[in-house]
């Protein structure tokens, strides 16, 4: 009999596949620190406003500047993850 975690993973996978939820991936073009409110990415066309995961932390993106590949996060979120992690 599957565990609850296994059932959740299976249902989540099926829902993502059904909804066409495809992850957009890029990478940081330069290092950042905990107080950064902007960072540079390699592919700005793959980033949108909303929650973005960097390693194991979520940040809330406010603006993506495609011309210079700069991504800005809301200033109140600087130094901590959106889910309250440090």
Buried (B, 14 or more C-beta within 10 A) or exposed (E): EEEEEEEEEEEEEEEEEEEEEEEEEBEEEEEBEEEBBBBBBEEBEEBEEEEBEBEEBBBBBBEBEEEEBBBBBBEEBBEBBBEEEE
